[in-house]
Amino acid sequence: MAEQSTPQHQLATLIVECLNLEAVTPDQIDPDAPLFGGDLGLDSIDALEIALAVSKRYGFQLRSDNPENRQIFTSLRTLSEHIEQHRAA
């Protein structure tokens, strides 16, 4: 498993907390593993919860109609990189 960067770990913690993932710790989320359809078992409702939590924490919207969402939500790494590029300063 790849090592998490600090922003990835913060995001993993946010995901675990907002989804109440009791069987998973932030450290167990592989930055390159798929967020959906993988070991975490996340679904589209979880994506909405994550998007809401991200908008509250980082100050920008992850829009549901964004055609790049599938790519953005591919993995912890891709979501974290997207946040770092777009978050409010």
N, CA and C of each residue as an Amber inpcrd file, in Angstrom:
protein
   267
   0.8330000  -1.1760000   0.0000000   0.0000000   0.0000000   0.0000000
   0.8830000   1.2470000   0.0000000   0.4880000   2.2290000  -0.7840000
   1.2420000   3.4780000  -0.8580000   1.0610000   4.2770000   0.4270000
   2.0480000   5.0950000   0.7150000   1.9990000   5.9550000   1.9000000
   1.0720000   7.1390000   1.6280000   0.2570000   7.5120000   2.6120000
  -0.6190000   8.6660000   2.4680000   0.1590000   9.9540000   2.7290000
  -0.1140000  10.9800000   1.9150000   0.4230000  12.3100000   2.2160000
  -0.4390000  12.9130000   3.3250000   0.0100000  14.0240000   3.8780000
  -0.7750000  14.6780000   4.9340000  -2.1710000  15.0790000   4.4450000
  -2.3010000  15.7270000   3.2680000  -3.6540000  16.0520000   2.7910000
  -4.5140000  14.8040000   2.5560000  -3.9020000  13.7300000   2.0780000
  -4.6550000  12.4870000   1.8630000  -5.1360000  11.9220000   3.1920000
  -4.2880000  11.9770000   4.2130000  -4.6830000  11.4600000   5.5160000
  -5.8220000  12.2910000   6.1030000  -5.7470000  13.6060000   5.9510000
  -6.8310000  14.4690000   6.4360000  -8.1410000  14.1390000   5.7230000
  -8.0640000  13.9110000   4.4160000  -9.2530000  13.5570000   3.6390000
  -9.7740000  12.1780000   4.0380000  -8.8710000  11.2190000   4.2340000
  -9.2780000   9.8760000   4.6620000  -9.9910000   9.9420000   6.0030000
  -9.4850000  10.7700000   6.9090000 -10.1210000  10.9500000   8.2130000
 -11.5200000  11.5340000   8.0410000 -11.6500000  12.5300000   7.1670000
 -12.9500000  13.1350000   6.8930000 -13.9300000  12.0960000   6.3400000
 -13.4720000  11.2610000   5.4210000 -14.3300000  10.2300000   4.8210000
 -14.7970000   9.2380000   5.8860000 -13.8610000   8.7620000   6.6930000
 -14.2140000   7.7920000   7.7440000 -15.2220000   8.3960000   8.7170000
 -14.9970000   9.6610000   9.0920000 -15.8910000  10.3100000  10.0540000
 -17.2650000  10.5980000   9.4610000 -17.3160000  11.1550000   8.2460000
 -18.6130000  11.5540000   7.6930000 -19.4560000  10.3420000   7.2930000
 -18.8190000   9.2130000   6.9900000 -19.5720000   8.0150000   6.6050000
 -19.7150000   7.0280000   7.7620000 -19.1750000   7.3850000   8.9260000
 -19.2230000   6.4920000  10.0900000 -18.7240000   5.0890000   9.7510000
 -17.5660000   5.0200000   9.1180000 -16.9810000   3.7260000   8.7360000
 -16.3220000   3.1110000   9.9690000 -17.0570000   2.2560000  10.6490000
 -16.5620000   1.7070000  11.9090000 -15.4890000   0.6460000  11.7200000
 -15.5050000  -0.0260000  10.5890000 -14.5580000  -1.1200000  10.3740000
 -13.2750000  -0.6570000   9.6820000 -13.1690000   0.6460000   9.4190000
 -12.0250000   1.1660000   8.6700000 -11.4060000   2.3420000   9.4190000
 -10.0850000   2.3740000   9.4750000  -9.3950000   3.5490000  10.0070000
  -8.8510000   4.3420000   8.8150000  -8.6200000   5.6410000   8.9940000
  -8.0780000   6.4320000   7.8790000  -6.7950000   5.8480000   7.2970000
  -5.9530000   5.2720000   8.1580000  -4.6820000   4.7030000   7.6930000
  -4.8740000   3.4910000   6.7820000  -6.0330000   2.8630000   6.8350000
  -6.2800000   1.6660000   6.0270000  -6.7320000   1.9760000   4.6100000
  -6.9990000   3.2510000   4.3180000  -7.4580000   3.6140000   2.9770000
  -6.2430000   3.8340000   2.0850000  -6.0670000   2.9360000   1.1310000
  -4.9460000   3.0220000   0.1920000  -5.1990000   4.2090000  -0.7500000
  -4.2360000   5.1340000  -0.8760000  -4.4390000   6.3020000  -1.7350000
  -4.7730000   5.9520000  -3.1810000  -4.3270000   4.7760000  -3.6380000
  -4.5340000   4.4090000  -5.0400000  -5.6510000   3.3890000  -5.2480000
  -6.2620000   2.9130000  -4.1780000  -7.3490000   1.9340000  -4.3050000
  -8.6320000   2.6540000  -4.7140000  -9.5000000   1.9720000  -5.4690000
 -10.7610000   2.6180000  -5.8590000 -11.6210000   2.9370000  -4.6430000
 -12.1970000   4.1420000  -4.6270000 -13.0940000   4.5080000  -3.5300000
 -14.4220000   3.7730000  -3.6600000 -14.8500000   3.5640000  -4.8990000
 -16.1510000   2.9340000  -5.1380000 -15.9550000   1.6080000  -5.8450000
 -16.7310000   0.6130000  -5.4350000 -16.6180000  -0.7140000  -6.0310000
 -15.4100000  -1.4860000  -5.5270000 -14.7260000  -0.9430000  -4.5320000
 -13.5470000  -1.6130000  -3.9820000 -13.8170000  -2.1240000  -2.5870000
 -12.7700000  -2.2050000  -1.7820000 -12.8650000  -2.7540000  -0.4300000
 -13.7500000  -1.9300000   0.5020000 -13.8620000  -0.6200000   0.2400000
 -14.6510000   0.2230000   1.1310000 -16.1540000   0.0200000   0.9530000
 -16.5620000  -0.4470000  -0.2300000 -17.9740000  -0.7000000  -0.4750000
 -18.8190000   0.5610000  -0.5190000 -18.2440000   1.6730000  -0.9840000
 -18.9770000   2.9260000  -1.0410000 -19.9050000   2.9550000  -2.2550000
 -20.9970000   3.7330000  -2.1300000 -21.9520000   3.8530000  -3.2290000
 -22.2270000   5.3240000  -3.5290000 -23.1970000   5.5900000  -4.4010000
 -23.4600000   6.9640000  -4.8360000 -23.9470000   7.8520000  -3.6940000
 -24.6670000   7.2900000  -2.7330000 -25.0940000   8.0680000  -1.5680000
 -23.8630000   8.5070000  -0.7760000 -22.8950000   7.6020000  -0.6330000
 -21.6510000   7.9410000   0.0540000 -20.9160000   9.0720000  -0.6730000
 -20.9640000   9.0550000  -2.0120000 -20.3200000  10.1180000  -2.7880000
 -20.9400000  11.4710000  -2.4580000 -22.2670000  11.5040000  -2.3060000
 -22.9520000  12.7500000  -1.9440000 -22.5310000  13.2110000  -0.5510000
 -22.4280000  12.2790000   0.3760000 -21.9980000  12.5980000   1.7470000
 -20.5680000  13.1550000   1.7420000 -19.7010000  12.5270000   0.9710000
 -18.3110000  12.9870000   0.8780000 -18.2680000  14.3850000   0.2700000
 -19.0400000  14.6010000  -0.8020000 -19.0610000  15.9070000  -1.4660000
 -19.5290000  16.9970000  -0.4980000 -20.5420000  16.6880000   0.3040000
 -21.0550000  17.6530000   1.2800000 -19.9940000  17.9580000   2.3400000
 -19.3590000  16.9270000   2.8540000 -18.3260000  17.1060000   3.8750000
 -17.1400000  17.9040000   3.3160000 -16.7610000  17.6200000   2.0740000
 -15.6520000  18.3390000   1.4360000 -16.0060000  19.8150000   1.2740000
 -17.2430000  20.1040000   0.8590000 -17.6290000  21.5060000   0.6570000
 -17.6130000  22.2730000   1.9840000 -18.0310000  21.6070000   3.0570000
 -18.0020000  22.2600000   4.3760000 -16.5700000  22.4690000   4.8580000
 -15.7310000  21.4670000   4.6910000 -14.3600000  21.5210000   5.2170000
 -13.4410000  22.4020000   4.3690000 -13.5530000  22.2860000   3.0350000
 -12.5710000  22.9340000   2.1620000 -13.0990000  24.1620000   1.4220000
 -14.3820000  24.4610000   1.5520000 -14.9130000  25.7140000   1.0310000
 -15.1490000  25.7800000  -0.4610000 -15.3850000  24.6450000  -1.1130000
 -15.7910000  24.6830000  -2.5180000 -16.7050000  23.4950000  -2.8070000
 -17.5090000  23.6410000  -3.8500000 -18.5100000  22.6270000  -4.1750000
 -17.9510000  21.5540000  -5.1060000 -18.2430000  20.3070000  -4.7820000
 -18.0500000  19.2050000  -5.7330000 -19.4250000  19.0020000  -6.3620000
 -19.5870000  19.4670000  -7.5770000 -20.9050000  19.4690000  -8.1980000
 -21.2630000  18.0870000  -8.7570000 -22.5070000  17.6950000  -8.5450000
 -22.9520000  16.3730000  -8.9940000 -23.0180000  16.2820000 -10.5150000
 -23.1140000  17.4310000 -11.1980000 -23.2080000  17.4110000 -12.6600000
 -21.8560000  17.5870000 -13.3470000 -20.7760000  17.5330000 -12.5670000
 -19.4400000  17.6660000 -13.1460000 -19.1050000  16.3920000 -13.9310000
 -18.8380000  16.5290000 -15.2460000 -18.5480000  15.3270000 -16.0480000
 -17.2650000  14.6080000 -15.6320000 -16.4220000  15.2710000 -14.8380000
 -15.1650000  14.6640000 -14.4070000 -15.2950000  13.9200000 -13.0770000
 -16.4980000  13.8360000 -12.5120000 -16.6640000  13.2260000 -11.1900000
 -16.1280000  11.8060000 -11.1140000 -16.3640000  11.0270000 -12.1530000
 -15.8840000   9.6370000 -12.1240000 -14.3670000   9.6050000 -11.9500000
 -13.6910000  10.5220000 -12.6180000 -12.2300000  10.5960000 -12.5050000
 -11.8200000  11.1870000 -11.1550000 -12.5190000  12.2420000 -10.7150000
 -12.1920000  12.9000000  -9.4470000 -12.3070000  11.9180000  -8.2810000
 -13.3790000  11.1060000  -8.2890000 -13.6600000  10.1850000  -7.1900000
 -13.0410000   8.8020000  -7.3990000 -12.0730000   8.6860000  -8.3020000
 -11.4560000   7.3910000  -8.5680000 -10.8170000   6.8030000  -7.3130000
 -10.0240000   7.6220000  -6.6240000  -9.2810000   7.1290000  -5.4670000
  -9.0640000   8.2690000  -4.4880000  -8.5630000   7.9420000  -3.3260000
  -8.2140000   8.9610000  -2.3330000  -7.2170000   9.9540000  -2.9380000
  -6.2540000   9.4440000  -3.6910000  -5.2370000  10.3030000  -4.3040000
  -5.8640000  11.3030000  -5.2840000  -6.7330000  10.8460000  -6.1830000
  -7.3150000  11.7480000  -7.1830000  -8.2440000  12.7660000  -6.5340000
  -9.0030000  12.3540000  -5.5340000  -9.9000000  13.2800000  -4.8340000
  -9.0820000  14.3180000  -4.0660000  -8.0330000  13.8840000  -3.3950000
  -7.1800000  14.7900000  -2.6410000  -6.5070000  15.8020000  -3.5680000
  -6.0230000  15.3530000  -4.7280000  -5.3720000  16.2570000  -5.6770000
  -6.3640000  17.2950000  -6.1880000  -7.5950000  16.8660000  -6.4590000
  -8.6360000  17.7910000  -6.9240000  -8.9180000  18.8420000  -5.8500000
  -9.0180000  18.4120000  -4.6090000  -9.2730000  19.3430000  -3.5040000
  -8.1350000  20.3460000  -3.3720000  -6.9040000  19.8650000  -3.4400000
  -5.7570000  20.7600000  -3.2980000  -5.7300000  21.8160000  -4.4080000
  -6.2180000  21.4590000  -5.5900000  -6.2200000  22.4060000  -6.7100000
  -7.3420000  23.4330000  -6.5720000  -8.4250000  23.0890000  -5.8890000
  -9.6070000  23.9390000  -5.9050000 -10.0210000  24.5270000  -4.5630000
  -9.4180000  24.0990000  -3.4910000  -9.8630000  24.5490000  -2.1660000
  -9.6760000  26.0420000  -1.9890000 -10.5160000  26.5920000  -1.1120000
 -10.4080000  28.0150000  -0.8060000  -9.1270000  28.2620000  -0.0190000
  -8.4600000  29.3260000  -0.3440000  -7.1710000  29.6240000   0.2990000
  -7.3500000  29.9690000   1.7690000
